[in-house]
Amino acid sequence: MVGYEVLECYGIINMADCKIVVWTGRFYTQVLHARRESNGNESCPYELDEFAMISRECIDVISEIAEQLGYLTPLEPVPMPTSDQMELVLSMDYQVLDGDGATQRSGTIYVGFGPGLAQHLAVNMVGSPNQSAISLDIVQEAAVEMVNVLSGNLLPLVYGLQREFRLSSAKTSPKLAIGGIQSAALSTDEGILAVVIQEAA
């Protein structure tokens, strides 16, 4: 932890059997330390080193997609925003399938767009320099496409590349979920992009 003057709590991930608390340096450039706090059961779905690796890779994937799909300018990971800090939240239900097509796990992925971000995304994807010419339908379509691509890349990262998934259509959600098995937020020049992957109880 040399070179980091302050450690800050980056996020608390609550799961059925345990709680993982992730700490990062004040610049949020990497996960420096993670510890498990038992919730009455010593088993935990992830080893801490594996969880820290997944967290870093999720941020990298979100940043790459934001830049390559949305032509956004990624800056750095930030603490998770609250629902009232999001202008638009979309959600997509998913199922994790076994080799026979039976559902092993299920959940919902939430993607939150900070003020102005979805509008910038639509302008960039359409290629129009005139923001006023972008309709709300186009903004929604651009946001849905971002959710589709994020889901298609993040779910295999979390559950494994060998898994198959069944995804629903993205829909507007009244709020951004709290916690989840993975959550990350990325600041860009155009606004904050937040992702939460929450398993069903």
HUBELLIN-V446206 format. One line per field, one symbol per residue. ss: DSSP state (~ for helix, > for strand, _ for the rest). burial: + if it has 24 or more other ideal C-beta (glycine too) atoms within 12 Angstrom, else -. Layout:
BEGIN
ss: ???
burial: ???
END
This chain:
BEGIN
ss: ______>>>>>>>>___>>>>>>>>_____>>>>>>>>_________~~~~~~~~~~~~~~~~~~~~~_____>>>>>____~~~>>>>>>>>>>>>_____>>>>>>>>>>>>__~~~~~~~~~~____~~~__~~~~~~~~~~~~~~~~~~~~~~~~____>>>>___>>_________>>>>>>>__>>>>>>>>>__
burial: ---------++-+++--+++++++---+-+++-+-+-------+++-+--++-++++++++++-++--++-+-+-++++++---++++++++++++--------++++++++++--+++++++++--------+---+++-++++++++++-+++-+++-----+-+--+-++--++-++++++++++-++++++++++--
END
